Amino acid sequence: MSTEEASKILSFYFFAFAIGVVFWGRICDLSGRRFAIIAGLLLYDLASMIALYSRYFEELLLARMLTAFGAAVGSIVDWAFSDKPDSQLTVMALNMTIQRQKGNSPPIW
């Protein structure tokens, strides 16, 4: 695979991920978190198998787009679960976000 093909796959991957965020957000609102995460992970698994056995570049490109689209559900459901303010992970993520906005990142241990 050439460098150009690899960069094309990466570009399409991020594009599909962005579209997936919008799509899964709406599905999460309409059908609930459980359905969204199961459907997204099933799509991710199926597309990963297609990518594994793809013989042509176009098949690989499409499969990688579908994996990104399915993986985007993790981003949405993660934010959906952060509605519990007492969650330690939520507080940590919020703190890191605020620190990044201020320009000084917290130390990593």
C-alpha positions in Angstrom: 0.0 0.0 0.0 1.4 3.4 -0.9 1.6 6.4 1.3 -1.1 8.1 -0.7 -3.5 5.2 -0.3 -2.8 5.1 3.5 -3.5 8.8 3.8 -6.7 8.4 1.8 -7.9 5.7 4.2 -7.2 7.9 7.2 -9.0 10.8 5.7 -12.1 8.8 4.9 -11.9 7.2 8.3 -12.1 10.5 10.1 -14.9 11.7 7.7 -17.0 8.6 8.5 -16.3 9.0 12.2 -17.6 12.5 12.1 -20.8 11.5 10.3 -21.2 8.6 12.7 -21.1 10.9 15.7 -24.1 12.8 14.3 -25.9 9.6 13.3 -25.4 7.7 16.6 -26.3 10.8 18.6 -29.7 10.9 17.0 -30.1 7.1 17.3 -29.2 7.3 20.9 -31.8 10.0 21.5 -34.5 8.0 19.6 -33.8 4.4 20.6 -31.8 4.6 23.7 -28.2 4.0 24.7 -28.3 0.2 24.8 -29.6 -0.2 21.2 -27.1 2.4 19.9 -24.1 0.8 21.5 -25.0 -2.8 20.4 -25.8 -1.7 16.8 -22.6 0.3 16.6 -20.4 -2.4 17.9 -22.0 -5.0 15.7 -21.3 -2.8 12.7 -17.8 -2.3 13.9 -17.2 -6.1 14.2 -18.7 -6.8 10.8 -16.8 -4.1 9.1 -13.5 -5.3 10.8 -14.1 -8.8 9.4 -14.7 -7.3 5.9 -11.5 -5.3 6.2 -9.6 -8.3 7.3 -10.6 -10.3 4.2 -10.6 -7.5 1.7 -8.6 -8.1 -1.5 -9.0 -4.7 -3.2 -8.2 -1.2 -2.0 -11.8 0.0 -2.5 -13.1 -2.9 -0.3 -10.6 -1.9 2.4 -11.5 1.7 2.1 -15.2 1.0 2.5 -14.6 -1.4 5.4 -12.5 1.1 7.2 -15.2 3.8 6.8 -17.8 1.4 8.2 -15.5 0.6 11.2 -15.1 4.3 11.9 -18.9 4.8 11.6 -19.5 2.0 14.0 -16.7 3.1 16.4 -18.2 6.6 16.6 -21.0 5.2 18.9 -18.4 4.9 21.6 -17.8 8.6 21.6 -21.5 9.4 21.8 -22.4 6.9 24.5 -19.4 7.9 26.5 -20.8 11.5 26.6 -24.3 10.2 27.2 -23.1 8.3 30.3 -21.3 11.4 31.6 -24.7 12.8 32.8 -23.9 11.5 36.3 -22.1 14.3 38.0 -20.9 12.2 40.8 -18.9 9.9 38.5 -15.2 10.1 39.2 -14.4 9.6 35.5 -16.7 12.5 34.5 -15.0 14.8 37.0 -11.6 13.8 35.8 -12.6 14.3 32.1 -14.1 17.7 32.9 -11.0 18.8 34.8 -8.7 17.7 32.0 -10.9 19.6 29.5 -10.9 22.8 31.6 -7.1 22.5 32.1 -6.6 22.2 28.3 -8.7 25.2 27.6 -6.6 27.2 30.1 -3.5 26.0 28.4 -1.9 24.1 31.2 -2.4 20.3 31.2 -2.4 18.4 34.4 0.6 16.1 35.1 0.4 12.6 33.9 1.5 10.0 36.4 
